[in-house]
Amino acid sequence: MPAPSLAQARRTLGKLGEAAALAYLQAQGYTLLQRNWRCRYGELDLVMEQEDEVVFVEVRTRRSPTTSAPEESLNATKQARLIALAQHYLAAQVQATSALSLPAAEPPVWRIDVILLEINRKGEITRLEHLCHAIEG
């Protein structure tokens, strides 16, 4: 069997990181609303709820040891795209509610968190850091 391509290895690592982040957040009392929510502008890794707050979670996973930390890949362009995606998600939810003729609700309180993960070659998590309110929208 041929070795997995670099793209396949990245996808596998990303899925492993997202699963670990989801398990961590659920253990902290968060509720999953959406996983890998997609629209034409991109994808949100996890959409969670904590109490009455919608939490958009960007998961950044790297192999350890590595030459770069996971947070180094979260540049200003990516941050701006995450804010736009969060706003688009919320607008889509409002549109879905209005299509059902439900009463208009107050706009939800929301934030963007980042979970940084490093996973070694054995698949063990060597770092998990949860940054609340990591990106201001």
C-alpha positions in Angstrom: 0.0 0.0 0.0 1.5 3.4 -0.9 2.3 6.0 1.8 -0.5 8.5 2.4 0.0 11.8 0.6 0.9 15.0 2.5 -2.7 16.2 2.0 -4.2 13.0 3.4 -1.8 13.1 6.4 -2.9 16.7 7.1 -6.6 15.8 6.9 -6.1 12.8 9.2 -4.2 14.9 11.7 -6.8 17.7 11.5 -9.6 15.2 12.1 -7.7 13.7 15.1 -7.2 17.3 16.5 -10.9 18.2 16.0 -12.1 15.0 17.7 -9.7 15.7 20.7 -10.9 19.3 20.9 -14.6 18.2 20.7 -14.1 15.7 23.5 -12.3 18.3 25.6 -15.0 20.9 25.1 -17.8 18.5 25.8 -16.1 17.4 29.0 -16.0 21.1 30.0 -19.8 21.3 29.5 -20.0 22.7 26.0 -22.8 21.5 23.6 -22.0 20.7 20.0 -24.2 22.7 17.5 -22.3 22.0 14.3 -19.2 20.3 13.2 -17.4 21.3 10.0 -20.1 23.8 9.0 -19.4 24.9 5.5 -20.5 27.7 3.2 -19.0 29.2 0.1 -16.7 31.4 2.3 -15.0 28.5 4.1 -15.5 26.2 7.1 -16.0 26.5 10.8 -14.4 23.5 12.6 -16.7 23.5 15.6 -19.8 25.5 16.6 -20.5 25.0 20.3 -22.8 26.4 22.9 -21.7 27.3 26.4 -24.6 28.5 28.6 -26.3 31.1 26.3 -23.2 31.9 24.2 -22.4 30.6 20.7 -18.7 29.6 20.6 -17.0 29.2 17.2 -13.9 27.1 17.7 -10.9 27.0 15.4 -8.8 24.0 16.0 -5.1 24.2 15.1 -3.2 20.9 15.2 0.5 20.2 14.6 2.7 17.2 14.9 5.2 17.4 17.8 8.0 18.0 17.8 7.5 20.5 15.1 9.3 23.5 13.8 6.3 25.8 14.2 3.7 26.2 16.9 0.0 25.7 15.9 -0.8 29.3 16.7 1.8 30.6 14.1 -0.6 29.5 11.3 -3.4 31.8 12.5 -2.5 35.0 10.6 -4.6 38.1 10.3 -6.2 36.9 7.0 -7.3 33.7 8.6 -8.7 35.6 11.7 -10.7 38.0 9.5 -12.1 35.0 7.6 -13.1 33.3 10.8 -15.0 36.5 11.9 -16.7 36.7 8.5 -17.7 33.0 8.8 -19.1 33.4 12.3 -21.2 36.4 11.1 -22.3 34.4 8.1 -23.3 31.4 10.3 -25.3 33.7 12.6 -27.0 35.4 9.6 -27.9 32.0 8.2 -29.5 30.9 11.5 -31.6 34.1 11.6 -32.7 33.5 8.0 -33.7 29.9 8.8 -35.7 31.1 11.8 -37.5 33.8 9.8 -38.3 31.2 7.0 -40.1 29.2 9.7 -42.1 32.2 10.7 -40.8 32.0 14.3 -40.6 35.1 16.4 -37.4 37.1 16.0 -34.9 36.4 18.7 -32.3 38.6 20.2 -29.0 38.3 18.4 -26.9 35.7 20.2 -23.8 36.5 22.2 -20.9 34.9 20.5 -17.1 34.5 20.6 -14.3 32.8 18.7 -12.0 30.5 20.7 -9.0 28.7 19.4 -7.7 25.3 20.5 -4.1 24.6 20.0 -3.0 21.0 19.8 0.2 19.2 19.3 0.1 15.4 18.7 3.2 13.2 18.7 3.9 10.3 16.2 2.1 7.8 18.5 -1.1 9.9 18.3 -0.7 11.2 21.9 -1.7 14.7 22.7 1.4 16.6 24.0 -0.3 20.0 24.2 -3.9 21.1 24.4 -4.4 24.8 25.0 -7.8 26.5 24.9 -7.7 30.2 24.2 -11.1 31.8 25.0 -12.0 35.0 23.2 -8.9 34.4 21.1 -10.2 36.4 18.1 -12.2 39.6 18.6 -15.1 40.0 16.2 
